[in-house]
Amino acid sequence: MRLLAPLLTGRPSITVLRLAAQVEARRNNLGKAVEYASEAFRRDPRDTWLLAHLVKIALTQNQVEFAEEIIDLARRAGIEDEQIHIARGRIFLRRDNMQAAKDAFDRARQLTQRNPWPFFFLGKIYFRLGRLDDAIGILHDGEQFAYEARARDRIAVRAIKTLLGTVYLFTEHIDLAEQYITSVVEENPDGPDEQRAHAALMVIQKKVQDAHEAIELLRRARVRGLEARCRQQLFVGQFYEAIGDLHHAAQEYRVACHTDRGNVFVMLKLGNALLRLAGAAFRESDDSYRSYAGECAEIVRTIFRYDRDNPRATELMHSLRQEFGVTV
């Protein structure tokens, strides 16, 4: 800002205004950032990249209100393109408004010509909702779109393939998961998301035999943000579940739910683990089944607040009533 300050006097150029907006946003001076961005956008309403970039910075700093104020600049100008709708979707995600986020990303998908990110975010929405088949479908569409449009954003393409490999892990299509995860690790071996997916693949393929070593491997990748931490805990819970340790699996899923409160897929994993724990306790005439079943019912109620028609949550609801007489 010391370098930019002399250039901001008089009538600064658009380039200076754009730089000043980005610098002030990163300094957490979001009021000044909006001021500079407003002037830059007034002169060039096509510059939606700047607004979307400022939204990303604001959300990183958990400044959702400022992110909404930035997007409002585009709304008042009647501007609509995929960058703006992606930014809107990210704001809705931060608000845990899944349906509105899905609608925004879907509109971005309809508008995009070369940007594959809308497909990634739609895949992430479906993954978080536990609709894994839908996630696989839209991510495959995104991969095909990227190749046909000759998209230059390799980060977006790699993100799509990493998420696709991760979803395949949870649908137990290990060969397909290996195909995608291996390719992204070869391209970006130091990426934390890629490392995390590769560690999970190795554990699921039983290339790591010792339980302690497996847990250490799954926790080794760098964690940036709550979503990444949730994914890491999810993988650890999946490992515990695979070796039959439902108590530790449920505990990891509980922590993951607390980390990412709007993640329906994690809630479903916890609900299924709790149902199985309740069944085991009931067969042993252990009254702890009531606690597990009650916690499971609460999880199902939470899922329905995010996704009323979730088929797996509906199955849990019927199982609770039929097996334990618990009504959701």
C-alpha positions as CSV (number, residue, x, y, z in Angstrom):
1,M,0.0,0.0,0.0
2,R,3.0,2.3,0.6
3,L,3.9,1.8,-3.1
4,L,0.3,2.2,-4.3
5,A,-0.6,5.3,-2.2
6,P,1.0,7.9,-4.5
7,L,-0.8,6.3,-7.5
8,L,-4.2,6.6,-5.8
9,T,-4.2,10.4,-5.8
10,G,-6.1,12.2,-8.5
11,R,-7.7,9.8,-10.9
12,P,-6.0,6.5,-10.5
13,S,-6.0,3.9,-13.3
14,I,-8.2,0.8,-13.2
15,T,-5.1,-1.3,-12.8
16,V,-4.1,0.7,-9.6
17,L,-7.7,0.4,-8.3
18,R,-7.8,-3.3,-8.9
19,L,-4.4,-3.8,-7.1
20,A,-5.5,-1.6,-4.2
21,A,-8.7,-3.5,-3.8
22,Q,-6.9,-6.8,-3.6
23,V,-4.2,-5.5,-1.2
24,E,-6.7,-3.9,1.2
25,A,-8.8,-7.1,1.1
26,R,-5.8,-9.1,2.1
27,R,-5.0,-6.6,4.9
28,N,-8.6,-7.2,6.1
29,N,-9.5,-3.6,5.3
30,L,-12.6,-4.8,3.4
31,G,-14.4,-1.4,3.5
32,K,-11.6,0.2,1.6
33,A,-11.4,-2.8,-0.7
34,V,-15.1,-2.4,-1.6
35,E,-14.5,1.3,-2.2
36,Y,-11.7,0.7,-4.7
37,A,-13.5,-2.3,-6.3
38,S,-16.7,-0.2,-6.7
39,E,-14.8,2.5,-8.7
40,A,-12.9,-0.1,-10.8
41,F,-16.2,-2.0,-11.5
42,R,-18.0,1.3,-12.4
43,R,-15.4,2.0,-15.0
44,D,-15.3,-1.6,-16.3
45,P,-18.4,-3.6,-15.5
46,R,-16.9,-6.6,-17.4
47,D,-14.3,-7.1,-14.6
48,T,-16.2,-9.8,-12.7
49,W,-13.0,-11.6,-11.9
50,L,-12.0,-8.9,-9.4
51,L,-15.3,-9.2,-7.6
52,A,-15.2,-13.0,-7.5
53,H,-11.6,-12.8,-6.2
54,L,-12.5,-10.4,-3.5
55,V,-15.4,-12.6,-2.4
56,K,-12.9,-15.5,-2.1
57,I,-10.6,-13.4,0.1
58,A,-13.5,-12.2,2.2
59,L,-14.8,-15.8,2.8
60,T,-11.2,-16.9,3.7
61,Q,-11.4,-14.2,6.5
62,N,-14.9,-15.3,7.4
63,Q,-16.3,-11.9,6.4
64,V,-19.5,-13.1,4.8
65,E,-21.3,-9.7,5.0
66,F,-18.5,-8.0,3.0
67,A,-18.6,-10.9,0.5
68,E,-22.3,-10.2,0.0
69,E,-21.7,-6.5,-0.3
70,I,-19.2,-7.2,-3.1
71,I,-21.6,-9.4,-5.0
72,D,-24.2,-6.8,-4.6
73,L,-22.2,-4.5,-6.9
74,A,-22.7,-7.0,-9.7
75,R,-26.4,-7.4,-8.9
76,R,-27.1,-3.7,-9.0
77,A,-25.3,-3.5,-12.4
78,G,-27.3,-6.3,-13.8
79,I,-24.2,-8.3,-14.5
80,E,-24.5,-12.1,-14.8
81,D,-21.7,-14.5,-15.6
82,E,-20.3,-17.7,-14.2
83,Q,-17.7,-16.0,-11.9
84,I,-20.5,-14.0,-10.1
85,H,-22.7,-17.1,-9.7
86,I,-19.8,-19.2,-8.4
87,A,-19.1,-16.4,-5.9
88,R,-22.8,-16.3,-4.9
89,G,-22.7,-20.1,-4.5
90,R,-19.7,-20.0,-2.2
91,I,-21.5,-17.4,0.0
92,F,-24.6,-19.6,0.2
93,L,-22.3,-22.6,1.1
94,R,-20.8,-20.6,4.0
95,R,-24.4,-19.9,5.1
96,D,-25.2,-23.6,4.9
97,N,-27.9,-22.9,2.4
98,M,-27.4,-26.0,0.2
99,Q,-30.3,-25.5,-2.2
100,A,-29.5,-21.9,-2.9
101,A,-25.8,-22.8,-3.4
102,K,-26.8,-25.6,-5.8
103,D,-29.0,-23.3,-7.8
104,A,-26.1,-20.7,-8.1
105,F,-23.6,-23.2,-9.2
106,D,-26.0,-24.8,-11.6
107,R,-26.6,-21.4,-13.2
108,A,-22.9,-20.9,-13.4
109,R,-22.7,-24.3,-15.2
110,Q,-25.2,-23.1,-17.7
111,L,-23.3,-19.9,-18.4
112,T,-19.8,-21.1,-18.5
113,Q,-17.9,-21.6,-21.8
114,R,-14.5,-22.6,-20.6
115,N,-14.5,-22.5,-16.8
116,P,-14.9,-26.0,-15.2
117,W,-15.3,-24.8,-11.6
118,P,-19.1,-24.9,-11.6
119,F,-19.0,-28.6,-12.2
120,F,-16.6,-29.1,-9.3
121,F,-18.7,-27.1,-6.9
122,L,-21.9,-28.9,-7.9
123,G,-20.0,-32.2,-7.3
124,K,-19.0,-31.0,-3.9
125,I,-22.6,-30.1,-3.1
126,Y,-23.9,-33.5,-4.1
127,F,-21.1,-35.2,-2.1
128,R,-21.9,-33.1,1.0
129,L,-25.6,-34.1,0.6
130,G,-24.6,-37.8,0.4
131,R,-25.9,-38.1,-3.2
132,L,-22.8,-39.9,-4.5
133,D,-24.2,-41.1,-7.8
134,D,-25.2,-37.5,-8.7
135,A,-21.8,-36.3,-7.6
136,I,-20.1,-38.8,-9.9
137,G,-22.3,-37.9,-12.8
138,I,-21.7,-34.1,-12.6
139,L,-18.0,-34.5,-12.0
140,H,-17.7,-36.7,-15.1
141,D,-19.6,-34.0,-17.0
142,G,-17.1,-31.5,-15.7
143,E,-14.1,-33.6,-16.7
144,Q,-15.5,-34.0,-20.2
145,F,-16.4,-30.3,-20.4
146,A,-12.8,-29.3,-19.5
147,Y,-11.3,-31.4,-22.2
148,E,-13.8,-30.4,-24.9
149,A,-13.5,-26.7,-24.0
150,R,-9.7,-27.1,-23.7
151,A,-9.8,-25.4,-20.3
152,R,-6.5,-24.0,-19.3
153,D,-7.2,-24.1,-15.5
154,R,-5.3,-27.2,-14.6
155,I,-6.1,-26.6,-10.9
156,A,-9.8,-26.9,-11.6
157,V,-9.4,-30.1,-13.6
158,R,-7.2,-31.6,-10.9
159,A,-9.8,-30.6,-8.2
160,I,-12.5,-32.3,-10.2
161,K,-10.5,-35.5,-10.6
162,T,-9.4,-35.6,-7.0
163,L,-12.9,-35.2,-5.8
164,L,-14.1,-37.8,-8.3
165,G,-11.5,-40.3,-7.0
166,T,-12.5,-39.5,-3.4
167,V,-16.2,-40.2,-4.1
168,Y,-15.3,-43.5,-5.8
169,L,-13.5,-44.5,-2.6
170,F,-16.7,-44.1,-0.7
171,T,-18.7,-46.0,-3.2
172,E,-16.1,-48.8,-3.1
173,H,-15.1,-48.5,-6.7
174,I,-11.5,-48.9,-5.8
175,D,-10.1,-49.4,-9.3
176,L,-11.7,-46.2,-10.6
177,A,-10.6,-44.4,-7.5
178,E,-7.0,-45.5,-8.0
179,Q,-7.1,-44.4,-11.7
180,Y,-8.1,-40.8,-10.8
181,I,-6.1,-40.4,-7.5
182,T,-2.9,-41.8,-9.1
183,S,-3.1,-39.4,-12.0
184,V,-3.5,-36.3,-9.8
185,V,-0.8,-37.4,-7.4
186,E,1.6,-37.8,-10.4
187,E,0.7,-34.3,-11.5
188,N,0.8,-32.6,-8.1
189,P,2.6,-34.8,-5.5
190,D,2.7,-32.1,-2.8
191,G,-0.9,-31.1,-2.9
192,P,-2.6,-31.7,0.5
193,D,-5.9,-32.8,-1.1
194,E,-4.1,-35.2,-3.4
195,Q,-2.0,-36.5,-0.5
196,R,-5.0,-37.1,1.6
197,A,-6.9,-39.0,-1.1
198,H,-3.8,-41.1,-1.9
199,A,-3.3,-42.0,1.8
200,A,-6.9,-43.1,2.0
201,L,-6.5,-45.2,-1.1
202,M,-3.4,-46.9,0.3
203,V,-5.2,-47.7,3.5
204,I,-8.3,-49.0,1.8
205,Q,-6.2,-51.2,-0.6
206,K,-4.6,-52.6,2.6
207,K,-1.1,-51.5,1.5
208,V,-0.7,-50.3,5.1
209,Q,-1.2,-53.1,7.5
210,D,-0.5,-51.6,10.9
211,A,-3.4,-49.6,12.4
212,H,-1.2,-47.0,14.0
213,E,0.7,-46.5,10.8
214,A,-2.5,-46.2,8.8
215,I,-3.9,-43.5,11.1
216,E,-0.6,-41.6,11.0
217,L,-0.6,-41.7,7.2
218,L,-4.2,-40.4,7.0
219,R,-3.4,-37.5,9.4
220,R,-0.1,-36.6,7.7
221,A,-1.4,-34.4,4.9
222,R,-1.4,-30.6,5.5
223,V,-4.8,-29.3,6.6
224,R,-6.1,-25.9,5.5
225,G,-9.6,-25.0,6.5
226,L,-12.5,-26.8,8.2
227,E,-13.6,-28.7,5.1
228,A,-10.1,-30.3,4.7
229,R,-10.0,-31.1,8.4
230,C,-13.5,-32.7,8.1
231,R,-12.4,-34.8,5.1
232,Q,-9.3,-36.0,7.0
233,Q,-11.5,-37.1,10.0
234,L,-13.9,-38.7,7.6
235,F,-11.1,-40.9,6.1
236,V,-9.9,-41.9,9.6
237,G,-13.5,-42.8,10.6
238,Q,-13.8,-44.8,7.4
239,F,-10.6,-46.7,8.3
240,Y,-11.9,-47.5,11.8
241,E,-15.2,-48.7,10.3
242,A,-13.4,-50.9,7.8
243,I,-11.5,-52.7,10.7
244,G,-14.7,-53.2,12.7
245,D,-14.0,-50.5,15.3
246,L,-17.4,-48.8,15.3
247,H,-16.8,-46.9,18.5
248,H,-13.8,-45.1,17.2
249,A,-15.4,-44.7,13.8
250,A,-18.4,-43.0,15.4
251,Q,-16.2,-40.7,17.4
252,E,-14.3,-39.6,14.3
253,Y,-17.6,-38.9,12.5
254,R,-18.8,-36.9,15.5
255,V,-15.8,-34.7,15.4
256,A,-16.1,-34.4,11.6
257,C,-19.8,-33.3,12.0
258,H,-18.7,-30.7,14.5
259,T,-16.0,-29.5,12.2
260,D,-18.3,-29.2,9.1
261,R,-21.8,-28.8,10.5
262,G,-23.5,-28.7,7.1
263,N,-22.0,-31.9,5.7
264,V,-24.9,-34.3,5.3
265,F,-22.6,-37.1,4.0
266,V,-20.7,-37.1,7.3
267,M,-24.0,-37.1,9.2
268,L,-25.1,-40.1,7.2
269,K,-21.8,-41.9,8.1
270,L,-22.3,-41.1,11.8
271,G,-26.0,-42.1,11.6
272,N,-25.2,-45.5,10.1
273,A,-22.5,-46.2,12.6
274,L,-24.8,-45.3,15.5
275,L,-27.5,-47.5,14.1
276,R,-25.1,-50.5,14.0
277,L,-23.9,-49.7,17.5
278,A,-27.5,-49.6,18.8
279,G,-28.2,-52.9,17.1
280,A,-25.1,-54.6,18.7
281,A,-26.0,-53.2,22.1
282,F,-29.7,-54.3,21.8
283,R,-28.7,-57.9,20.9
284,E,-26.5,-58.0,24.0
285,S,-29.4,-56.6,26.2
286,D,-27.3,-53.5,26.9
287,D,-29.4,-50.4,27.6
288,S,-26.8,-48.2,25.9
289,Y,-28.7,-48.9,22.6
290,R,-31.2,-46.2,23.7
291,S,-28.5,-43.6,23.7
292,Y,-27.2,-44.6,20.3
293,A,-30.7,-44.8,18.8
294,G,-31.6,-41.4,20.3
295,E,-28.4,-39.8,18.9
296,C,-29.1,-41.4,15.5
297,A,-32.6,-40.0,15.5
298,E,-31.3,-36.5,16.2
299,I,-28.8,-36.9,13.3
300,V,-31.7,-37.8,11.0
301,R,-33.7,-34.8,12.1
302,T,-30.7,-32.6,11.3
303,I,-30.2,-34.2,7.8
304,F,-33.9,-33.5,7.0
305,R,-33.4,-29.8,7.8
306,Y,-30.8,-29.8,5.0
307,D,-32.3,-32.3,2.6
308,R,-35.9,-33.3,3.2
309,D,-36.0,-36.1,0.6
310,N,-32.6,-37.7,1.4
311,P,-33.3,-41.4,0.7
312,R,-30.6,-42.7,3.0
313,A,-31.8,-40.6,5.9
314,T,-35.3,-42.0,5.2
315,E,-34.0,-45.5,5.4
316,L,-32.4,-44.7,8.8
317,M,-35.7,-43.2,10.0
318,H,-37.6,-46.4,9.1
319,S,-34.9,-48.6,10.7
320,L,-35.0,-46.7,13.9
321,R,-38.8,-47.1,14.1
322,Q,-38.9,-50.8,13.1
323,E,-35.9,-52.0,15.2
324,F,-36.1,-49.8,18.3
325,G,-39.5,-48.1,18.2
326,V,-37.8,-44.7,17.9
327,T,-39.8,-42.1,16.0
328,V,-38.0,-39.3,14.2
